[in-house]
Amino acid sequence: MKTYKSSTDNLPKKRMQALMEVLVVSTKLGLTSFGGPAAHLGYFHNEYIRKRQWMDERSYADLVALCQFLPGPASSQVGIGIGVIRAGLLGGVTAWLGFTLPSVLALIMFAFLLKGFDISSTGWIHGLKIVAVAIVAQAIIGMGQKLTPDKKRVTIAIIASSITLMWQTVFSQVLLVVAAGLIGLWMYRKTPVLDASDFSVSISRVFAMLCLFIFLVLLFVLPLLRQFTDNGWISLFDSFYRSGSLVFGGGHVVLPILERETVPAGWVSKDDFLAGYGAAQAVPGPLFTFAAYLGVMAKGVLGAIVATFAIFLPAFLLIVGALPFWNSLRKSSHIQGALMGINAAVVGILLAALYNPLWTTAIREPADFALASIMFIMLVFWKLPPWVVVISGAAGGVLLGLF
């Protein structure tokens, strides 16, 4: 009797120890993980797999594959998944908080600096906009090589880019993603699928289906509520929730979606939007924390909390909802074919964003183009860390302002 009681009493302590361990490691990653989603996955592998062996290599690779398949921030979803596997659902929340909070706080402070001192027209802010051009150009090249390796997918990307530029509505990108998925399903339906090991996770399918149901309900109900009410908080939550729900391809692809949700609504000017996007490159952690900056510009600190929660909520619902079904999904040639088409369209959408709003706002004269070229070389050929490039770009913007 005594032994049984002692064992039971130790369970909460073990859970708390696991949660604290997840919090400490994820916070360390949130403070040090520079370089974007691909780099984040490398940091995760080193901390979670090599050092602590929380998962085996194959399971980690399977989890990464799942998160690449889902819309949303892939690195954040991998972190959430590892947290769930290590310490349950609360572990997933804890892993997300640790990885996300440092960059959220940094971008909130930057937003107040921008608002309080009216520095939007200064040279270093212009330099940040130019850096954003170089960073997105680098992302397009990297994604293009991986996601559009043949002429069919290049064609899908160019058509998607053209439609995005000429038909800029709230629903255009959703329809593009759906259409590209259907085209990919038809074109690549006979693509052979490699055998993969089963992925084990302790989440019931009932709870997973509930998460997916909540995801879909919010995705369709929030726009309706927004239409029939004048509540600004519902509009804010809807804009960022849809942005987090419809992004395939990682952080940079959210740029055009957020720009169309926030700038026309008057929540932030185009110049301040691009300045914040440039600043987001200088902080560690997920690029989706750009939502915190935009939330401050729209509705203060509470706006930052709502925007951040809304843009990451789909990622949490989708990873928890998809984990138990991943074994069967990833072995389907139809699913893989649809994903190939969607990924090609993502490259096209990002290419459109490179032109508008990035290029049309940041590159105004030959000196701007020269600075953007230098930043691009530093990223692509010199392989310098993004934060070094961001600081260099801000300094370059100051120098341009002197001539």
C-alpha positions in Angstrom: 0.0 0.0 0.0 2.8 2.4 1.0 4.8 1.6 -2.1 1.8 2.1 -4.4 1.0 5.5 -2.8 4.6 6.6 -3.2 4.7 5.6 -6.8 1.5 7.6 -7.5 2.8 10.6 -5.7 5.9 10.6 -7.9 3.9 10.8 -11.1 3.2 14.6 -10.9 6.8 15.2 -10.0 8.0 13.3 -13.0 5.6 15.2 -15.3 6.7 18.5 -13.9 10.4 17.5 -14.3 9.7 16.6 -17.9 7.9 19.9 -18.5 10.7 21.9 -16.9 13.2 20.1 -19.0 11.2 20.8 -22.2 10.9 24.5 -21.2 14.6 24.9 -20.4 15.8 23.3 -23.7 13.2 25.0 -25.9 14.0 28.4 -24.4 17.6 27.9 -25.0 16.7 27.1 -28.7 14.5 30.2 -28.8 17.4 32.4 -27.7 20.0 30.9 -30.0 18.3 29.5 -33.2 19.1 32.0 -35.9 18.9 31.2 -39.6 15.4 30.2 -40.5 13.4 26.9 -40.6 16.1 24.8 -42.1 18.7 25.9 -39.5 16.1 25.5 -36.7 15.7 21.8 -37.6 19.5 21.4 -37.3 19.5 23.0 -33.9 16.6 20.8 -32.8 18.4 17.7 -34.0 21.5 18.6 -32.0 19.6 19.4 -28.8 16.7 16.9 -28.8 18.2 14.0 -30.7 22.0 14.0 -30.4 22.4 15.4 -26.9 19.3 14.1 -25.1 18.1 11.2 -27.4 14.4 12.1 -26.8 13.6 10.4 -30.2 15.5 8.1 -32.5 16.8 9.4 -35.9 14.1 7.7 -38.0 11.3 9.0 -35.8 12.7 12.5 -36.0 13.0 12.3 -39.8 9.4 11.1 -39.9 8.2 14.0 -37.7 10.1 16.5 -39.9 8.4 15.0 -43.0 5.0 15.4 -41.4 5.6 19.0 -40.6 6.8 19.7 -44.1 3.6 18.3 -45.4 1.3 20.4 -43.2 0.7 24.2 -43.7 2.2 26.4 -41.1 5.7 27.0 -39.6 7.5 23.7 -40.0 10.1 24.2 -37.4 7.6 25.3 -34.7 5.5 22.2 -35.5 8.5 19.9 -35.1 9.2 21.5 -31.7 5.5 21.2 -30.7 5.5 17.5 -31.8 8.7 16.7 -29.8 7.2 18.4 -26.8 4.0 16.4 -27.1 5.9 13.1 -27.4 8.2 14.0 -24.5 5.6 15.4 -22.0 2.1 15.2 -23.4 0.0 18.0 -24.8 1.2 20.4 -22.1 4.7 19.6 -23.2 3.8 20.7 -26.7 2.5 24.0 -25.4 5.7 24.4 -23.2 8.0 23.7 -26.2 6.2 26.3 -28.3 6.3 28.9 -25.5 10.1 28.4 -24.9 11.0 28.6 -28.6 8.6 31.5 -29.5 8.6 33.9 -26.6 12.1 35.4 -26.9 11.5 36.6 -30.5 8.0 37.7 -29.6 9.3 40.0 -26.8 12.1 41.4 -29.1 9.6 42.3 -31.9 7.2 43.8 -29.5 9.9 46.1 -28.2 10.9 47.0 -31.8 7.3 47.9 -32.6 7.1 50.3 -29.7 10.4 51.8 -30.7 9.1 52.3 -34.2 5.9 53.9 -33.0 7.3 55.9 -30.1 10.1 57.6 -32.0 8.7 57.8 -35.6 11.8 56.2 -37.1 10.1 54.7 -40.1 11.8 57.1 -42.6 15.3 56.7 -41.2 18.1 55.2 -43.2 18.6 52.1 -41.2 14.9 51.2 -41.6 15.3 51.6 -45.3 18.3 49.2 -45.0 16.1 46.6 -43.3 13.7 46.7 -46.2 16.5 46.1 -48.7 17.7 43.2 -46.5 14.2 41.7 -46.8 14.6 41.7 -50.6 17.9 39.7 -50.4 16.5 37.3 -47.8 13.3 36.5 -49.8 15.4 36.1 -53.0 17.6 33.6 -51.2 14.5 31.7 -50.0 13.1 31.6 -53.5 16.3 30.1 -54.9 16.5 27.5 -52.2 12.9 26.5 -52.4 12.9 26.6 -56.2 15.7 24.2 -56.5 14.0 21.8 -54.1 10.3 22.2 -55.0 10.4 23.0 -58.7 13.0 20.7 -60.2 11.2 20.0 -63.4 9.4 22.1 -66.1 5.9 21.1 -65.0 6.4 22.5 -61.5 8.3 25.6 -62.8 5.3 26.3 -65.0 2.9 25.9 -62.1 5.1 28.4 -60.1 5.2 31.0 -62.8 1.4 30.8 -63.4 0.8 31.1 -59.7 3.1 34.1 -59.5 1.4 35.8 -62.3 -2.1 35.2 -61.0 -1.0 36.4 -57.5 0.2 39.7 -58.9 -2.8 40.4 -61.1 -5.6 39.0 -58.8 -4.9 40.2 -55.3 -7.9 39.3 -53.2 -8.4 37.5 -49.8 -9.4 34.3 -51.5 -6.9 34.2 -54.5 -4.2 32.4 -52.7 -6.5 29.9 -51.1 -7.9 29.0 -54.6 -4.4 28.9 -56.0 -3.3 26.4 -53.4 -6.4 24.2 -54.0 -6.0 24.4 -57.8 -2.3 23.6 -57.6 -3.0 20.6 -55.4 -5.5 19.2 -57.8 -3.2 19.7 -60.7 -0.3 18.1 -58.8 -2.6 15.2 -57.9 -3.4 14.6 -61.6 0.2 15.1 -62.9 2.0 13.1 -60.2 -0.5 10.5 -59.2 1.7 7.7 -60.4 4.9 8.9 -58.6 6.3 6.0 -56.7 6.3 6.2 -52.9 9.2 5.0 -50.9 8.6 2.6 -48.0 8.7 4.4 -44.6 8.8 3.2 -41.0 5.7 3.5 -38.8 5.5 6.5 -36.5 4.4 5.9 -32.9 2.6 8.7 -30.9 0.5 8.5 -27.8 -2.5 10.6 -29.0 -5.9 9.1 -29.6 -7.5 9.4 -33.0 -10.7 10.8 -31.4 -8.8 13.7 -29.8 -6.8 14.2 -33.1 -10.1 14.4 -35.1 -11.4 16.9 -32.5 -8.4 19.1 -33.1 -8.8 18.9 -36.9 -12.6 19.7 -36.5 -11.8 22.8 -34.4 -9.2 23.8 -37.0 -11.8 23.7 -39.8 -14.6 25.3 -37.8 -12.5 28.3 -37.0 -11.2 28.5 -40.5 -14.7 28.8 -41.9 -16.7 30.4 -39.1 -14.3 33.3 -38.3 -14.7 35.0 -41.7 -18.5 34.7 -41.3 -18.4 36.3 -37.9 -16.1 39.0 -39.3 -18.7 39.8 -42.0 -21.6 40.1 -39.6 -19.9 42.0 -36.8 -17.9 45.1 -36.5 -15.7 43.7 -33.8 -12.1 44.6 -34.5 -10.7 41.8 -32.3 -12.6 39.2 -34.3 -11.2 40.7 -37.5 -7.7 40.6 -36.0 -8.0 37.0 -34.9 -9.5 36.0 -38.2 -6.7 37.6 -40.3 -3.9 36.0 -38.4 -5.6 32.6 -38.0 -6.2 32.4 -41.7 -2.6 33.5 -42.4 -1.3 30.7 -40.2 -3.7 28.2 -41.7 -3.0 28.7 -45.4 0.8 29.0 -45.5 2.6 26.1 -47.2 6.4 26.4 -47.4 7.4 28.1 -44.1 7.9 31.6 -42.7 8.8 33.6 -45.8 5.6 32.6 -47.6 3.4 34.2 -44.9 4.7 37.6 -46.0 2.3 38.3 -48.9 -0.6 36.9 -46.9 0.0 39.1 -43.9 0.7 42.1 -46.1 -2.7 41.8 -47.7 -4.4 41.2 -44.4 -2.8 44.1 -42.5 -1.8 47.0 -44.8 -5.2 47.5 -46.6 -7.0 47.3 -43.3 -4.9 50.3 -42.1 -3.3 48.4 -39.2 0.2 49.1 -40.4 1.7 51.1 -43.2 3.5 49.4 -46.0 6.8 51.0 -44.9 6.4 49.9 -41.3 5.3 46.4 -42.5 8.6 46.0 -44.4 10.7 47.5 -41.6 9.2 45.0 -39.2 9.8 42.1 -41.6 13.4 43.1 -41.9 13.8 43.3 -38.1 12.2 39.8 -37.8 15.3 38.4 -39.6 17.6 39.7 -36.9 16.0 37.8 -34.0 16.2 34.0 -33.3 13.2 31.7 -33.3 10.3 31.3 -35.8 9.6 34.0 -38.4 5.9 33.8 -37.6 6.5 35.9 -34.5 6.4 38.8 -37.0 2.7 38.6 -36.0 3.6 40.0 -32.6 5.1 43.1 -34.2 2.0 43.6 -36.4 -0.3 43.0 -33.5 1.4 45.9 -31.6 1.1 48.2 -34.5 -2.6 47.4 -34.8 -3.8 47.2 -31.2 -0.9 47.4 -28.7 0.4 44.6 -26.4 -3.0 42.8 -26.3 -3.0 42.9 -30.1 0.4 41.2 -30.1 -0.8 38.5 -27.8 -4.0 37.8 -29.9 -2.1 38.0 -33.2 0.6 35.6 -32.0 -1.8 33.1 -30.5 -4.0 33.2 -33.6 -1.2 32.7 -36.2 0.3 29.7 -34.3 -3.0 28.1 -33.2 -3.5 26.3 -36.6 0.0 24.8 -36.4 -0.8 23.3 -33.0 -4.2 22.0 -34.0 -2.8 20.5 -37.2 0.3 18.7 -35.8 -1.7 17.2 -32.9 -4.5 16.3 -35.3 -2.3 14.8 -37.9 0.2 12.8 -35.9 -1.9 9.6 -35.5 -2.9 9.5 -39.2 0.5 10.2 -40.7 1.5 6.6 -41.3 -1.3 6.1 -43.8 -1.2 9.6 -45.4 2.5 9.6 -46.2 2.3 6.3 -48.0 -0.3 7.7 -50.5 0.9 8.6 -54.0 -2.2 10.9 -54.4 -1.3 12.9 -51.3 2.3 13.2 -52.4 1.3 14.3 -55.9 -1.0 17.0 -54.5 1.7 18.3 -52.2 4.1 18.5 -55.2 1.7 20.8 -57.0 1.0 22.9 -53.8 4.8 23.4 -53.1 5.3 24.6 -56.7 2.6 27.2 -56.3 4.1 28.3 -53.0 7.3 29.2 -54.8 5.3 31.2 -57.3 3.5 33.1 -54.5 6.8 33.9 -52.9 8.2 35.1 -56.2 5.2 37.5 -56.5 6.0 38.8 -53.0 9.6 39.5 -54.0 8.2 42.0 -56.6 5.3 43.4 -54.7 5.6 44.6 -51.9 9.3 44.1 -51.4 11.0 45.3 -54.6 8.5 48.0 -55.4 9.0 49.6 -52.0 12.6 49.0 -51.1 14.5 49.3 -54.5 14.0 52.9 -55.5 17.3 53.8 -57.1 20.6 52.1 -58.3 22.3 52.4 -54.9 19.4 50.4 -53.4 19.9 47.6 -55.9 23.7 47.6 -55.2 23.1 47.2 -51.5 20.6 44.5 -52.1 23.1 42.6 -54.3 25.8 42.9 -51.6 23.3 41.5 -49.0 22.4 38.7 -51.3 26.1 37.7 -51.9 26.7 37.8 -48.1 23.8 35.4 -47.6 24.1 33.0 -50.5 27.9 32.9 -51.2 29.6 34.0 -48.0 27.1 32.0 -45.9 27.0 34.7 -43.2 24.4 34.4 -40.4 21.2 36.3 -41.2 21.6 38.5 -38.1 25.0 39.7 -39.4 23.4 40.5 -42.8 20.6 42.4 -41.1 23.0 44.6 -39.1 25.1 45.2 -42.2 22.0 46.1 -44.2 20.9 48.6 -41.5 24.3 50.2 -41.5 24.3 50.3 -45.3 21.0 52.0 -45.3 22.4 54.7 -43.0 25.3 55.2 -45.4 23.0 55.5 -48.3 21.1 58.2 -46.5 24.3 60.3 -46.2 24.9 60.5 -50.0 
